[in-house]
Amino acid sequence: MMVWWGWLVAGAIIGALELVLPGHIFLGFAIGAVTVGAVEWSGLVAIGLPMQLLIFAVVALAAWAGLRAAFPLQRGEVKRWTRDIND
């Protein structure tokens, strides 16, 4: 069974991946892992691994959706090519 510091370390590693790799997908996972670590660290609730994974998944999805809503793609950020350069 993973202890609370394992979730926090996993969140830090996933957060570091967000800085190294392009895209904004890892930040939601990092927030989910840190949240589960904080819940376990607080000691208010003793939960098993299946519930930890469920909390991780739900919080990660909610964080990703919230970040996408807060920071949408800017107009012109994605370039769509309408013709081939060889034509």
Backbone as JSON Lines, residues from 0, in Angstrom:
{"i":0,"aa":"M","n":[0.85,-1.19,0.0],"ca":[0.0,0.0,0.0],"c":[0.89,1.24,0.0]}
{"i":1,"aa":"M","n":[0.55,2.21,-0.81],"ca":[1.36,3.41,-0.94],"c":[1.08,4.36,0.22]}
{"i":2,"aa":"V","n":[2.13,4.87,0.79],"ca":[1.97,5.83,1.89],"c":[1.8,7.23,1.32]}
{"i":3,"aa":"W","n":[1.46,8.17,2.19],"ca":[1.13,9.53,1.74],"c":[2.3,10.2,1.03]}
{"i":4,"aa":"W","n":[3.52,9.96,1.47],"ca":[4.65,10.63,0.83],"c":[4.89,10.1,-0.57]}
{"i":5,"aa":"G","n":[4.48,8.87,-0.84],"ca":[4.6,8.33,-2.19],"c":[3.74,9.09,-3.19]}
{"i":6,"aa":"W","n":[2.53,9.44,-2.75],"ca":[1.65,10.24,-3.62],"c":[2.23,11.63,-3.86]}
{"i":7,"aa":"L","n":[2.82,12.22,-2.81],"ca":[3.39,13.56,-2.97],"c":[4.61,13.54,-3.89]}
{"i":8,"aa":"V","n":[5.44,12.51,-3.76],"ca":[6.6,12.39,-4.64],"c":[6.15,12.15,-6.08]}
{"i":9,"aa":"A","n":[5.14,11.3,-6.25],"ca":[4.6,11.06,-7.59],"c":[4.04,12.34,-8.19]}
{"i":10,"aa":"G","n":[3.35,13.14,-7.38],"ca":[2.84,14.42,-7.87],"c":[3.96,15.37,-8.28]}
{"i":11,"aa":"A","n":[5.05,15.38,-7.52],"ca":[6.18,16.25,-7.86],"c":[6.85,15.78,-9.15]}
{"i":12,"aa":"I","n":[7.0,14.47,-9.32],"ca":[7.62,13.94,-10.54],"c":[6.74,14.23,-11.76]}
{"i":13,"aa":"I","n":[5.44,14.02,-11.61],"ca":[4.53,14.3,-12.73],"c":[4.5,15.8,-13.02]}
{"i":14,"aa":"G","n":[4.58,16.63,-11.99],"ca":[4.65,18.07,-12.2],"c":[5.92,18.47,-12.93]}
{"i":15,"aa":"A","n":[7.03,17.79,-12.63],"ca":[8.28,18.06,-13.35],"c":[8.17,17.64,-14.81]}
{"i":16,"aa":"L","n":[7.45,16.54,-15.07],"ca":[7.22,16.13,-16.46],"c":[6.47,17.21,-17.24]}
{"i":17,"aa":"E","n":[5.57,17.89,-16.55],"ca":[4.81,18.97,-17.19],"c":[5.75,20.07,-17.68]}
{"i":18,"aa":"L","n":[6.82,20.32,-16.93],"ca":[7.77,21.36,-17.33],"c":[8.64,20.92,-18.49]}
{"i":19,"aa":"V","n":[8.91,19.62,-18.58],"ca":[9.84,19.11,-19.59],"c":[9.15,18.81,-20.92]}
{"i":20,"aa":"L","n":[7.97,18.18,-20.85],"ca":[7.28,17.75,-22.05],"c":[6.23,18.78,-22.48]}
{"i":21,"aa":"P","n":[6.02,18.93,-23.78],"ca":[5.01,19.89,-24.24],"c":[3.6,19.39,-23.96]}
{"i":22,"aa":"G","n":[2.69,20.32,-23.85],"ca":[1.3,19.97,-23.57],"c":[0.96,20.27,-22.12]}
{"i":23,"aa":"H","n":[-0.32,20.22,-21.83],"ca":[-0.77,20.55,-20.48],"c":[-1.56,19.41,-19.86]}
{"i":24,"aa":"I","n":[-1.24,18.18,-20.22],"ca":[-2.01,17.05,-19.71],"c":[-1.53,16.58,-18.35]}
{"i":25,"aa":"F","n":[-0.23,16.71,-18.06],"ca":[0.32,16.16,-16.83],"c":[-0.03,16.97,-15.58]}
{"i":26,"aa":"L","n":[-0.4,18.22,-15.74],"ca":[-0.69,19.05,-14.58],"c":[-1.91,18.55,-13.81]}
{"i":27,"aa":"G","n":[-2.93,18.08,-14.5],"ca":[-4.1,17.52,-13.83],"c":[-3.74,16.28,-13.02]}
{"i":28,"aa":"F","n":[-2.89,15.42,-13.59],"ca":[-2.44,14.23,-12.87],"c":[-1.63,14.61,-11.64]}
{"i":29,"aa":"A","n":[-0.79,15.62,-11.76],"ca":[0.02,16.06,-10.62],"c":[-0.88,16.6,-9.5]}
{"i":30,"aa":"I","n":[-1.89,17.37,-9.87],"ca":[-2.82,17.9,-8.87],"c":[-3.57,16.77,-8.19]}
{"i":31,"aa":"G","n":[-3.98,15.76,-8.96],"ca":[-4.68,14.61,-8.38],"c":[-3.8,13.84,-7.4]}
{"i":32,"aa":"A","n":[-2.54,13.62,-7.76],"ca":[-1.64,12.88,-6.88],"c":[-1.34,13.65,-5.59]}
{"i":33,"aa":"V","n":[-1.12,14.95,-5.72],"ca":[-0.85,15.76,-4.54],"c":[-2.09,15.83,-3.64]}
{"i":34,"aa":"T","n":[-3.26,15.86,-4.22],"ca":[-4.5,15.88,-3.43],"c":[-4.66,14.59,-2.62]}
{"i":35,"aa":"V","n":[-4.42,13.45,-3.26],"ca":[-4.52,12.18,-2.54],"c":[-3.46,12.12,-1.44]}
{"i":36,"aa":"G","n":[-2.25,12.6,-1.72],"ca":[-1.21,12.63,-0.7],"c":[-1.58,13.52,0.47]}
{"i":37,"aa":"A","n":[-2.2,14.65,0.18],"ca":[-2.61,15.56,1.25],"c":[-3.74,14.96,2.09]}
{"i":38,"aa":"V","n":[-4.68,14.26,1.45],"ca":[-5.76,13.61,2.2],"c":[-5.19,12.53,3.11]}
{"i":39,"aa":"E","n":[-4.27,11.74,2.58],"ca":[-3.65,10.69,3.4],"c":[-2.8,11.3,4.51]}
{"i":40,"aa":"W","n":[-2.08,12.35,4.23],"ca":[-1.21,12.99,5.22],"c":[-2.01,13.6,6.36]}
{"i":41,"aa":"S","n":[-3.18,14.15,6.04],"ca":[-3.99,14.78,7.07],"c":[-4.45,13.78,8.13]}
{"i":42,"aa":"G","n":[-4.61,12.52,7.75],"ca":[-5.01,11.51,8.7],"c":[-6.47,11.57,9.12]}
{"i":43,"aa":"L","n":[-7.23,12.44,8.5],"ca":[-8.65,12.56,8.85],"c":[-9.46,11.37,8.35]}
{"i":44,"aa":"V","n":[-9.02,10.82,7.22],"ca":[-9.74,9.72,6.61],"c":[-8.74,8.62,6.27]}
{"i":45,"aa":"A","n":[-8.99,7.42,6.71],"ca":[-8.17,6.27,6.34],"c":[-8.86,5.55,5.19]}
{"i":46,"aa":"I","n":[-8.25,5.59,4.02],"ca":[-8.86,4.99,2.84],"c":[-7.91,3.98,2.22]}
{"i":47,"aa":"G","n":[-8.48,3.0,1.57],"ca":[-7.7,1.96,0.92],"c":[-7.25,2.38,-0.47]}
{"i":48,"aa":"L","n":[-6.46,1.52,-1.09],"ca":[-5.91,1.83,-2.41],"c":[-6.98,2.04,-3.48]}
{"i":49,"aa":"P","n":[-8.04,1.22,-3.55],"ca":[-9.06,1.47,-4.58],"c":[-9.7,2.87,-4.45]}
{"i":50,"aa":"M","n":[-9.96,3.29,-3.22],"ca":[-10.55,4.61,-3.02],"c":[-9.54,5.71,-3.34]}
{"i":51,"aa":"Q","n":[-8.28,5.47,-3.03],"ca":[-7.24,6.44,-3.37],"c":[-7.16,6.63,-4.88]}
{"i":52,"aa":"L","n":[-7.2,5.52,-5.62],"ca":[-7.14,5.6,-7.08],"c":[-8.38,6.29,-7.64]}
{"i":53,"aa":"L","n":[-9.54,6.06,-7.04],"ca":[-10.75,6.73,-7.49],"c":[-10.66,8.24,-7.24]}
{"i":54,"aa":"I","n":[-10.21,8.61,-6.06],"ca":[-10.05,10.04,-5.75],"c":[-9.04,10.67,-6.7]}
{"i":55,"aa":"F","n":[-7.94,9.96,-6.96],"ca":[-6.93,10.46,-7.89],"c":[-7.52,10.7,-9.27]}
{"i":56,"aa":"A","n":[-8.28,9.73,-9.78],"ca":[-8.86,9.87,-11.12],"c":[-9.87,11.0,-11.19]}
{"i":57,"aa":"V","n":[-10.74,11.11,-10.2],"ca":[-11.78,12.14,-10.22],"c":[-11.17,13.54,-10.09]}
{"i":58,"aa":"V","n":[-10.22,13.69,-9.16],"ca":[-9.59,15.0,-8.96],"c":[-8.75,15.38,-10.18]}
{"i":59,"aa":"A","n":[-8.04,14.42,-10.77],"ca":[-7.23,14.71,-11.95],"c":[-8.1,15.16,-13.11]}
{"i":60,"aa":"L","n":[-9.22,14.48,-13.32],"ca":[-10.14,14.87,-14.4],"c":[-10.75,16.24,-14.14]}
{"i":61,"aa":"A","n":[-11.16,16.49,-12.91],"ca":[-11.74,17.8,-12.57],"c":[-10.71,18.91,-12.7]}
{"i":62,"aa":"A","n":[-9.47,18.63,-12.28],"ca":[-8.41,19.64,-12.4],"c":[-8.1,19.93,-13.85]}
{"i":63,"aa":"W","n":[-8.03,18.88,-14.68],"ca":[-7.76,19.08,-16.1],"c":[-8.87,19.89,-16.76]}
{"i":64,"aa":"A","n":[-10.13,19.55,-16.45],"ca":[-11.26,20.3,-17.03],"c":[-11.27,21.74,-16.54]}
{"i":65,"aa":"G","n":[-10.96,21.94,-15.27],"ca":[-10.9,23.3,-14.74],"c":[-9.78,24.13,-15.36]}
{"i":66,"aa":"L","n":[-8.64,23.51,-15.56],"ca":[-7.53,24.22,-16.2],"c":[-7.83,24.53,-17.66]}
{"i":67,"aa":"R","n":[-8.5,23.6,-18.36],"ca":[-8.87,23.86,-19.75],"c":[-9.88,25.01,-19.83]}
{"i":68,"aa":"A","n":[-10.77,25.11,-18.85],"ca":[-11.74,26.19,-18.85],"c":[-11.08,27.52,-18.47]}
{"i":69,"aa":"A","n":[-10.13,27.47,-17.55],"ca":[-9.48,28.7,-17.11],"c":[-8.48,29.22,-18.14]}
{"i":70,"aa":"F","n":[-7.83,28.29,-18.85],"ca":[-6.81,28.68,-19.83],"c":[-7.12,28.03,-21.17]}
{"i":71,"aa":"P","n":[-8.12,28.55,-21.89],"ca":[-8.48,27.94,-23.18],"c":[-7.41,28.24,-24.23]}
{"i":72,"aa":"L","n":[-7.49,27.51,-25.34],"ca":[-6.58,27.78,-26.44],"c":[-6.82,29.19,-26.97]}
{"i":73,"aa":"Q","n":[-5.76,29.9,-27.22],"ca":[-5.88,31.25,-27.75],"c":[-6.14,31.18,-29.25]}
{"i":74,"aa":"R","n":[-6.85,32.13,-29.76],"ca":[-7.13,32.17,-31.19],"c":[-5.82,32.32,-31.94]}
{"i":75,"aa":"G","n":[-5.64,31.48,-32.93],"ca":[-4.41,31.52,-33.71],"c":[-3.3,30.65,-33.12]}
{"i":76,"aa":"E","n":[-3.56,30.0,-32.0],"ca":[-2.52,29.17,-31.39],"c":[-2.29,27.89,-32.2]}
{"i":77,"aa":"V","n":[-3.34,27.39,-32.83],"ca":[-3.22,26.2,-33.65],"c":[-3.27,26.63,-35.1]}
{"i":78,"aa":"K","n":[-2.24,26.3,-35.86],"ca":[-2.18,26.66,-37.27],"c":[-2.78,25.54,-38.1]}
{"i":79,"aa":"R","n":[-3.77,25.87,-38.92],"ca":[-4.37,24.9,-39.82],"c":[-3.92,25.21,-41.23]}
{"i":80,"aa":"W","n":[-3.27,24.24,-41.82],"ca":[-2.78,24.41,-43.18],"c":[-3.88,23.99,-44.15]}
{"i":81,"aa":"T","n":[-4.21,24.89,-45.09],"ca":[-5.27,24.59,-46.06],"c":[-4.74,24.15,-47.41]}
{"i":82,"aa":"R","n":[-3.43,24.34,-47.62],"ca":[-2.85,23.9,-48.89],"c":[-1.49,23.26,-48.62]}
{"i":83,"aa":"D","n":[-1.1,22.42,-49.53],"ca":[0.18,21.73,-49.41],"c":[1.28,22.64,-49.92]}
{"i":84,"aa":"I","n":[2.42,22.61,-49.27],"ca":[3.54,23.46,-49.66],"c":[4.1,23.05,-51.02]}
{"i":85,"aa":"N","n":[3.86,21.79,-51.43],"ca":[4.38,21.3,-52.71],"c":[3.47,21.62,-53.88]}
{"i":86,"aa":"D","n":[2.28,22.18,-53.62],"ca":[1.36,22.49,-54.73],"c":[1.77,23.76,-55.42]}
